[in-house]
Amino acid sequence: MEEMRANIATRLREFWDAGIRGPDFVWAATGPALEAYSKHPVVKKANDAGKTMEVGEFLSHVRRMVVDFVVGQVLTGDGAGADLAAADRMDAPTAYYLLHRHDFGLDDAPSGACILYATACGLSDSELESTWDILVRTGGSNGSQDEDEESGDADPDAELDPDSGSDSGSKVKLKTWAQRKQESMGYEAPGGQPVPLIDRIHRLMHLWRAGDVLKVDEYLDEHGLRRQELFKRLLQSLIELSRKGGESQELQTLESLSNHVQAKGATPEDRQVTLALEEN
């Protein structure tokens, strides 16, 4: 594993500087990574006597490292040094959201690429759709999904077909923060899992747009978000991605929220006045 990381660390930087992006970036790391694995007729697990590491498991580690590299680049603004430590602390749904948003924005994206990204984050596309409420189907035979959602006729248990890919023209896209309306979002996660950071930000955006600054402050303080560097980095990254995508309402909400988070020492009354001025 250590040899694999050493093999691809420099190569990832070279691939990124060469302008390789999207699924091609994930696949580009596979060859250099497999050099470490393929040197041996069998790879045994040091921490599990008698067990071997199959190539699929090895590649899952490789793909997660690639995802961490890309997420680190996004969090640091595509700078010279990706923050892999910060990316490694990122929960899987948020890492997927950031990766997808960076490459495809809020536009339609090929399901094959999204399945690859989901797998690299340790998730499935169906989980991202039905469990985490992050993806929605838009293309191929499912092209009427948006209309079905508006009419309340969408099937919440329907899954994306992992084999449909580009052959059927299947497309998916990220749900916008305004479309993510589950009452539990930001308060609890399925199966008692930790609440994803992207859910916390989207919950704060809903509270902010509702004009309830006191609830915004209560939420920030209850979850210690003012002191969480990863939260602030993600917030800034979303601002940059929103600006790039021309999402004006989202951008305004994110910037106002970010300014509020950084406004230390302001009283609730001052903040309420600030919100009223910004919304007008």
TORTOR-696192 format. One record per residue (C-alpha): x, y, z; residue in three letters. Coordinates in pm, 1 decimal. Layout:
% residues N
fike xx->X&yy->Y&zz->Z&res->ALA $
...
END
This chain:
% residues 280
fike xx->0.0&yy->0.0&zz->0.0&res->MET $
fike xx->280.0&yy->237.7&zz->88.8&res->GLU $
fike xx->459.7&yy->157.3&zz->-235.0&res->GLU $
fike xx->137.2&yy->223.5&zz->-427.6&res->MET $
fike xx->95.0&yy->562.2&zz->-260.5&res->ARG $
fike xx->455.3&yy->652.1&zz->-336.9&res->ALA $
fike xx->414.5&yy->539.5&zz->-699.4&res->ASN $
fike xx->110.6&yy->751.5&zz->-776.3&res->ILE $
fike xx->161.3&yy->1058.1&zz->-556.2&res->ALA $
fike xx->392.1&yy->1228.2&zz->-805.8&res->THR $
fike xx->202.6&yy->1095.8&zz->-1105.6&res->ARG $
fike xx->-125.8&yy->1241.1&zz->-982.8&res->LEU $
fike xx->33.6&yy->1583.9&zz->-967.4&res->ARG $
fike xx->170.7&yy->1537.1&zz->-1320.3&res->GLU $
fike xx->-165.5&yy->1420.3&zz->-1456.1&res->PHE $
fike xx->-343.8&yy->1714.9&zz->-1290.8&res->TRP $
fike xx->-94.5&yy->1967.6&zz->-1425.6&res->ASP $
fike xx->-137.9&yy->1813.4&zz->-1771.3&res->ALA $
fike xx->-507.9&yy->1897.4&zz->-1757.7&res->GLY $
fike xx->-643.3&yy->1544.6&zz->-1716.8&res->ILE $
fike xx->-980.2&yy->1558.7&zz->-1541.1&res->ARG $
fike xx->-1293.5&yy->1357.0&zz->-1474.4&res->GLY $
fike xx->-1303.4&yy->976.7&zz->-1512.8&res->PRO $
fike xx->-984.1&yy->988.9&zz->-1719.0&res->ASP $
fike xx->-802.1&yy->1115.2&zz->-1411.4&res->PHE $
fike xx->-925.8&yy->819.3&zz->-1205.3&res->VAL $
fike xx->-826.7&yy->568.8&zz->-1473.0&res->TRP $
fike xx->-487.7&yy->732.7&zz->-1532.3&res->ALA $
fike xx->-375.3&yy->639.9&zz->-1181.2&res->ALA $
fike xx->-462.3&yy->271.7&zz->-1221.1&res->THR $
fike xx->-153.8&yy->168.4&zz->-1420.4&res->GLY $
fike xx->110.5&yy->324.6&zz->-1193.2&res->PRO $
fike xx->-74.3&yy->198.2&zz->-885.5&res->ALA $
fike xx->-92.3&yy->-160.5&zz->-1010.3&res->LEU $
fike xx->285.4&yy->-173.2&zz->-1052.6&res->GLU $
fike xx->317.7&yy->-228.5&zz->-678.7&res->ALA $
fike xx->46.6&yy->-494.7&zz->-670.0&res->TYR $
fike xx->143.1&yy->-688.8&zz->-981.1&res->SER $
fike xx->503.5&yy->-740.9&zz->-866.6&res->LYS $
fike xx->382.1&yy->-1022.9&zz->-640.9&res->HIS $
fike xx->208.1&yy->-1352.0&zz->-726.8&res->PRO $
fike xx->-12.6&yy->-1304.9&zz->-421.0&res->VAL $
fike xx->-64.0&yy->-1020.6&zz->-174.1&res->VAL $
fike xx->-142.7&yy->-1126.6&zz->182.7&res->LYS $
fike xx->-293.7&yy->-902.3&zz->447.6&res->LYS $
fike xx->-57.4&yy->-831.7&zz->734.9&res->ALA $
fike xx->-344.5&yy->-758.9&zz->973.5&res->ASN $
fike xx->-559.1&yy->-1059.8&zz->880.3&res->ASP $
fike xx->-367.7&yy->-1389.3&zz->880.7&res->ALA $
fike xx->-444.7&yy->-1616.3&zz->588.6&res->GLY $
fike xx->-642.6&yy->-1354.8&zz->398.1&res->LYS $
fike xx->-534.4&yy->-1211.5&zz->64.2&res->THR $
fike xx->-602.3&yy->-874.4&zz->-87.6&res->MET $
fike xx->-780.4&yy->-915.2&zz->-418.5&res->GLU $
fike xx->-724.7&yy->-669.7&zz->-700.1&res->VAL $
fike xx->-1072.9&yy->-519.0&zz->-660.0&res->GLY $
fike xx->-1006.8&yy->-428.9&zz->-297.5&res->GLU $
fike xx->-666.9&yy->-287.9&zz->-387.3&res->PHE $
fike xx->-818.1&yy->-69.9&zz->-659.6&res->LEU $
fike xx->-1079.5&yy->62.2&zz->-417.4&res->SER $
fike xx->-794.1&yy->203.0&zz->-207.7&res->HIS $
fike xx->-635.5&yy->348.6&zz->-521.1&res->VAL $
fike xx->-956.8&yy->518.9&zz->-631.9&res->ARG $
fike xx->-1021.3&yy->663.5&zz->-287.8&res->ARG $
fike xx->-672.7&yy->814.1&zz->-289.4&res->MET $
fike xx->-744.2&yy->967.5&zz->-629.8&res->VAL $
fike xx->-1072.1&yy->1108.5&zz->-498.5&res->VAL $
fike xx->-892.3&yy->1252.2&zz->-195.7&res->ASP $
fike xx->-641.7&yy->1419.1&zz->-428.7&res->PHE $
fike xx->-914.6&yy->1582.7&zz->-639.1&res->VAL $
fike xx->-1114.7&yy->1688.5&zz->-334.0&res->VAL $
fike xx->-796.7&yy->1831.2&zz->-184.3&res->GLY $
fike xx->-739.2&yy->2031.9&zz->-501.8&res->GLN $
fike xx->-1092.4&yy->2171.2&zz->-491.9&res->VAL $
fike xx->-1062.8&yy->2263.1&zz->-124.3&res->LEU $
fike xx->-737.8&yy->2449.4&zz->-191.7&res->THR $
fike xx->-852.4&yy->2613.5&zz->-512.3&res->GLY $
fike xx->-649.3&yy->2395.7&zz->-751.2&res->ASP $
fike xx->-335.7&yy->2529.2&zz->-587.4&res->GLY $
fike xx->11.5&yy->2381.3&zz->-594.0&res->ALA $
fike xx->-48.6&yy->2167.7&zz->-284.6&res->GLY $
fike xx->-362.1&yy->1959.2&zz->-244.0&res->ALA $
fike xx->-474.4&yy->1921.1&zz->115.5&res->ASP $
fike xx->-498.2&yy->1542.5&zz->130.5&res->LEU $
fike xx->-534.8&yy->1546.3&zz->507.9&res->ALA $
fike xx->-847.3&yy->1760.6&zz->481.8&res->ALA $
fike xx->-981.9&yy->1542.7&zz->201.3&res->ALA $
fike xx->-924.8&yy->1229.7&zz->406.1&res->ASP $
fike xx->-1144.9&yy->1373.9&zz->683.3&res->ARG $
fike xx->-1426.0&yy->1441.9&zz->438.0&res->MET $
fike xx->-1728.2&yy->1213.0&zz->467.1&res->ASP $
fike xx->-1813.5&yy->1006.5&zz->158.3&res->ALA $
fike xx->-2137.6&yy->1180.3&zz->46.2&res->PRO $
fike xx->-1973.6&yy->1523.5&zz->71.1&res->THR $
fike xx->-1663.4&yy->1403.6&zz->-113.1&res->ALA $
fike xx->-1883.6&yy->1269.6&zz->-391.1&res->TYR $
fike xx->-2086.7&yy->1591.3&zz->-407.5&res->TYR $
fike xx->-1772.1&yy->1803.1&zz->-434.0&res->LEU $
fike xx->-1615.2&yy->1575.9&zz->-696.4&res->LEU $
fike xx->-1932.5&yy->1569.1&zz->-908.0&res->HIS $
fike xx->-1993.7&yy->1941.6&zz->-871.8&res->ARG $
fike xx->-1635.8&yy->2023.2&zz->-970.3&res->HIS $
fike xx->-1651.0&yy->1815.9&zz->-1289.2&res->ASP $
fike xx->-2012.7&yy->1852.7&zz->-1403.0&res->PHE $
fike xx->-2164.2&yy->2140.6&zz->-1207.3&res->GLY $
fike xx->-2542.1&yy->2111.8&zz->-1186.1&res->LEU $
fike xx->-2573.7&yy->1996.2&zz->-1547.7&res->ASP $
fike xx->-2656.3&yy->1649.0&zz->-1674.1&res->ASP $
fike xx->-2370.1&yy->1404.5&zz->-1628.0&res->ALA $
fike xx->-2313.4&yy->1056.3&zz->-1776.3&res->PRO $
fike xx->-2420.1&yy->790.6&zz->-1527.6&res->SER $
fike xx->-2112.9&yy->577.9&zz->-1603.7&res->GLY $
fike xx->-1878.4&yy->847.2&zz->-1475.7&res->ALA $
fike xx->-2095.5&yy->903.0&zz->-1170.5&res->CYS $
fike xx->-2100.4&yy->531.5&zz->-1090.5&res->ILE $
fike xx->-1719.6&yy->534.7&zz->-1104.9&res->LEU $
fike xx->-1705.8&yy->834.9&zz->-871.2&res->TYR $
fike xx->-1958.1&yy->679.5&zz->-633.3&res->ALA $
fike xx->-1761.5&yy->354.1&zz->-618.5&res->THR $
fike xx->-1441.0&yy->547.5&zz->-554.1&res->ALA $
fike xx->-1611.3&yy->711.2&zz->-254.7&res->CYS $
fike xx->-1733.6&yy->377.0&zz->-121.5&res->GLY $
fike xx->-2094.4&yy->444.4&zz->-223.2&res->LEU $
fike xx->-2337.1&yy->329.4&zz->-489.8&res->SER $
fike xx->-2531.7&yy->546.7&zz->-729.5&res->ASP $
fike xx->-2859.9&yy->416.0&zz->-588.8&res->SER $
fike xx->-2751.9&yy->517.5&zz->-237.4&res->GLU $
fike xx->-2674.4&yy->867.5&zz->-358.8&res->LEU $
fike xx->-3019.8&yy->887.0&zz->-512.5&res->GLU $
fike xx->-3250.4&yy->723.2&zz->-259.5&res->SER $
fike xx->-3056.7&yy->726.8&zz->68.4&res->THR $
fike xx->-2866.3&yy->1054.3&zz->54.2&res->TRP $
fike xx->-3100.5&yy->1247.9&zz->-177.0&res->ASP $
fike xx->-2809.9&yy->1391.8&zz->-374.5&res->ILE $
fike xx->-2864.6&yy->1257.3&zz->-728.1&res->LEU $
fike xx->-3163.4&yy->1261.3&zz->-961.3&res->VAL $
fike xx->-3201.9&yy->1080.3&zz->-1294.2&res->ARG $
fike xx->-3259.1&yy->1299.2&zz->-1596.9&res->THR $
fike xx->-3169.9&yy->1121.4&zz->-1922.7&res->GLY $
fike xx->-3243.6&yy->817.4&zz->-2135.3&res->GLY $
fike xx->-3563.8&yy->636.6&zz->-2047.9&res->SER $
fike xx->-3578.3&yy->834.2&zz->-1724.4&res->ASN $
fike xx->-3583.3&yy->1174.0&zz->-1889.7&res->GLY $
fike xx->-3914.5&yy->1270.6&zz->-1732.0&res->SER $
fike xx->-3782.5&yy->1241.3&zz->-1375.6&res->GLN $
fike xx->-3797.6&yy->1613.7&zz->-1306.0&res->ASP $
fike xx->-4159.8&yy->1634.7&zz->-1416.4&res->GLU $
fike xx->-4245.4&yy->1326.7&zz->-1208.9&res->ASP $
fike xx->-4090.9&yy->1486.8&zz->-900.7&res->GLU $
fike xx->-4295.1&yy->1801.3&zz->-945.0&res->GLU $
fike xx->-4616.9&yy->1601.2&zz->-979.0&res->SER $
fike xx->-4531.7&yy->1370.8&zz->-688.4&res->GLY $
fike xx->-4528.8&yy->1059.7&zz->-910.1&res->ASP $
fike xx->-4157.9&yy->976.1&zz->-880.6&res->ALA $
fike xx->-4067.7&yy->627.4&zz->-756.1&res->ASP $
fike xx->-3838.8&yy->680.3&zz->-453.2&res->PRO $
fike xx->-3722.6&yy->317.0&zz->-465.0&res->ASP $
fike xx->-3618.6&yy->316.3&zz->-830.6&res->ALA $
fike xx->-3246.4&yy->263.3&zz->-887.8&res->GLU $
fike xx->-3006.0&yy->370.2&zz->-1154.6&res->LEU $
fike xx->-2897.0&yy->86.6&zz->-1377.9&res->ASP $
fike xx->-2519.5&yy->37.5&zz->-1325.0&res->PRO $
fike xx->-2490.5&yy->-118.4&zz->-1669.2&res->ASP $
fike xx->-2686.2&yy->144.2&zz->-1858.4&res->SER $
fike xx->-2393.5&yy->387.4&zz->-1888.6&res->GLY $
fike xx->-2338.5&yy->563.9&zz->-2216.9&res->SER $
fike xx->-2507.9&yy->286.8&zz->-2422.1&res->ASP $
fike xx->-2855.4&yy->405.1&zz->-2323.8&res->SER $
fike xx->-2765.7&yy->770.1&zz->-2284.8&res->GLY $
fike xx->-2852.8&yy->753.8&zz->-1915.1&res->SER $
fike xx->-2789.9&yy->1082.4&zz->-1735.3&res->LYS $
fike xx->-2796.1&yy->1200.4&zz->-1376.2&res->VAL $
fike xx->-2747.1&yy->1534.3&zz->-1209.1&res->LYS $
fike xx->-2696.1&yy->1675.2&zz->-863.3&res->LEU $
fike xx->-2997.1&yy->1805.2&zz->-678.9&res->LYS $
fike xx->-2968.2&yy->2172.9&zz->-594.9&res->THR $
fike xx->-2974.9&yy->2278.3&zz->-231.9&res->TRP $
fike xx->-3328.7&yy->2412.7&zz->-284.0&res->ALA $
fike xx->-3446.5&yy->2073.1&zz->-413.5&res->GLN $
fike xx->-3316.1&yy->1890.4&zz->-108.3&res->ARG $
fike xx->-3611.6&yy->1932.9&zz->123.5&res->LYS $
fike xx->-3604.7&yy->1629.1&zz->350.6&res->GLN $
fike xx->-3700.4&yy->1738.5&zz->702.0&res->GLU $
fike xx->-3424.4&yy->1528.9&zz->857.3&res->SER $
fike xx->-3149.1&yy->1669.9&zz->634.0&res->MET $
fike xx->-2874.9&yy->1820.3&zz->845.4&res->GLY $
fike xx->-3022.7&yy->1686.8&zz->1168.7&res->TYR $
fike xx->-2980.4&yy->1311.6&zz->1130.2&res->GLU $
fike xx->-2853.4&yy->1064.3&zz->872.9&res->ALA $
fike xx->-2983.4&yy->722.8&zz->761.8&res->PRO $
fike xx->-2892.2&yy->433.3&zz->988.1&res->GLY $
fike xx->-2750.4&yy->658.8&zz->1256.5&res->GLY $
fike xx->-2451.6&yy->751.2&zz->1041.2&res->GLN $
fike xx->-2270.1&yy->1083.5&zz->1089.2&res->PRO $
fike xx->-2448.2&yy->1373.5&zz->920.2&res->VAL $
fike xx->-2263.2&yy->1466.2&zz->598.1&res->PRO $
fike xx->-2108.6&yy->1811.9&zz->591.9&res->LEU $
fike xx->-2289.8&yy->1896.4&zz->268.5&res->ILE $
fike xx->-2620.6&yy->1826.9&zz->445.9&res->ASP $
fike xx->-2524.7&yy->2067.1&zz->724.0&res->ARG $
fike xx->-2447.4&yy->2343.5&zz->475.8&res->ILE $
fike xx->-2767.8&yy->2287.9&zz->281.4&res->HIS $
fike xx->-2969.3&yy->2292.2&zz->605.6&res->ARG $
fike xx->-2804.7&yy->2621.0&zz->701.6&res->LEU $
fike xx->-2889.4&yy->2762.3&zz->359.9&res->MET $
fike xx->-3256.9&yy->2676.3&zz->409.4&res->HIS $
fike xx->-3255.9&yy->2838.8&zz->753.3&res->LEU $
fike xx->-3080.9&yy->3145.3&zz->614.4&res->TRP $
fike xx->-3321.1&yy->3190.7&zz->324.7&res->ARG $
fike xx->-3609.0&yy->3159.0&zz->571.6&res->ALA $
fike xx->-3462.0&yy->3459.1&zz->755.9&res->GLY $
fike xx->-3421.5&yy->3271.0&zz->1084.7&res->ASP $
fike xx->-3080.7&yy->3394.3&zz->1199.1&res->VAL $
fike xx->-3129.1&yy->3272.2&zz->1555.1&res->LEU $
fike xx->-3177.1&yy->2917.4&zz->1430.3&res->LYS $
fike xx->-2871.6&yy->2958.1&zz->1206.6&res->VAL $
fike xx->-2663.7&yy->3059.5&zz->1509.1&res->ASP $
fike xx->-2806.1&yy->2780.9&zz->1722.3&res->GLU $
fike xx->-2721.0&yy->2526.6&zz->1453.9&res->TYR $
fike xx->-2367.8&yy->2662.6&zz->1406.1&res->LEU $
fike xx->-2297.4&yy->2661.1&zz->1778.4&res->ASP $
fike xx->-2461.6&yy->2327.4&zz->1854.2&res->GLU $
fike xx->-2242.1&yy->2149.0&zz->1600.1&res->HIS $
fike xx->-1926.3&yy->2354.9&zz->1656.9&res->GLY $
fike xx->-1912.9&yy->2464.0&zz->1294.0&res->LEU $
fike xx->-1767.8&yy->2810.3&zz->1357.0&res->ARG $
fike xx->-1448.2&yy->2643.4&zz->1480.4&res->ARG $
fike xx->-1437.1&yy->2371.2&zz->1214.5&res->GLN $
fike xx->-1182.3&yy->2454.7&zz->947.0&res->GLU $
fike xx->-1307.1&yy->2186.5&zz->708.4&res->LEU $
fike xx->-1658.5&yy->2335.2&zz->721.5&res->PHE $
fike xx->-1526.3&yy->2681.2&zz->632.5&res->LYS $
fike xx->-1311.5&yy->2543.3&zz->351.7&res->ARG $
fike xx->-1604.2&yy->2354.7&zz->205.2&res->LEU $
fike xx->-1820.3&yy->2665.7&zz->227.9&res->LEU $
fike xx->-1560.1&yy->2867.0&zz->36.8&res->GLN $
fike xx->-1520.4&yy->2592.1&zz->-223.8&res->SER $
fike xx->-1895.6&yy->2587.7&zz->-283.4&res->LEU $
fike xx->-1888.6&yy->2964.7&zz->-326.6&res->ILE $
fike xx->-1623.9&yy->2932.2&zz->-597.4&res->GLU $
fike xx->-1809.1&yy->2648.1&zz->-770.9&res->LEU $
fike xx->-2134.3&yy->2842.8&zz->-755.7&res->SER $
fike xx->-1968.1&yy->3152.3&zz->-902.1&res->ARG $
fike xx->-1817.6&yy->2939.6&zz->-1179.9&res->LYS $
fike xx->-2158.0&yy->2790.5&zz->-1260.4&res->GLY $
fike xx->-2342.0&yy->3123.3&zz->-1258.1&res->GLY $
fike xx->-2583.0&yy->3014.3&zz->-984.5&res->GLU $
fike xx->-2675.2&yy->3361.7&zz->-860.1&res->SER $
fike xx->-2924.0&yy->3279.4&zz->-583.9&res->GLN $
fike xx->-2708.5&yy->3000.0&zz->-448.3&res->GLU $
fike xx->-2401.9&yy->3224.2&zz->-462.5&res->LEU $
fike xx->-2578.0&yy->3506.8&zz->-277.0&res->GLN $
fike xx->-2696.2&yy->3269.6&zz->-5.6&res->THR $
fike xx->-2355.3&yy->3105.0&zz->37.3&res->LEU $
fike xx->-2169.8&yy->3436.2&zz->48.7&res->GLU $
fike xx->-2412.6&yy->3582.7&zz->301.4&res->SER $
fike xx->-2383.9&yy->3271.5&zz->515.5&res->LEU $
fike xx->-2004.8&yy->3275.4&zz->493.8&res->SER $
fike xx->-1991.1&yy->3641.7&zz->595.9&res->ASN $
fike xx->-2219.0&yy->3565.0&zz->888.2&res->HIS $
fike xx->-2001.7&yy->3274.1&zz->1005.1&res->VAL $
fike xx->-1696.8&yy->3500.7&zz->1001.8&res->GLN $
fike xx->-1871.7&yy->3789.3&zz->1177.9&res->ALA $
fike xx->-1746.3&yy->3718.8&zz->1528.5&res->LYS $
fike xx->-1871.7&yy->3930.1&zz->1814.8&res->GLY $
fike xx->-2188.8&yy->4052.7&zz->1647.0&res->ALA $
fike xx->-2502.5&yy->4040.5&zz->1857.8&res->THR $
fike xx->-2812.6&yy->3851.9&zz->1736.3&res->PRO $
fike xx->-2983.3&yy->4189.0&zz->1683.8&res->GLU $
fike xx->-2695.8&yy->4312.8&zz->1466.4&res->ASP $
fike xx->-2705.7&yy->3993.0&zz->1265.5&res->ARG $
fike xx->-3079.1&yy->4020.1&zz->1210.4&res->GLN $
fike xx->-3034.2&yy->4371.8&zz->1071.2&res->VAL $
fike xx->-2749.0&yy->4250.6&zz->848.5&res->THR $
fike xx->-2963.5&yy->3969.2&zz->710.4&res->LEU $
fike xx->-3252.6&yy->4205.4&zz->638.1&res->ALA $
fike xx->-3023.0&yy->4443.6&zz->449.5&res->LEU $
fike xx->-2864.8&yy->4160.1&zz->247.8&res->GLU $
fike xx->-3199.5&yy->4007.4&zz->153.5&res->GLU $
fike xx->-3327.9&yy->4347.4&zz->36.0&res->ASN $
END
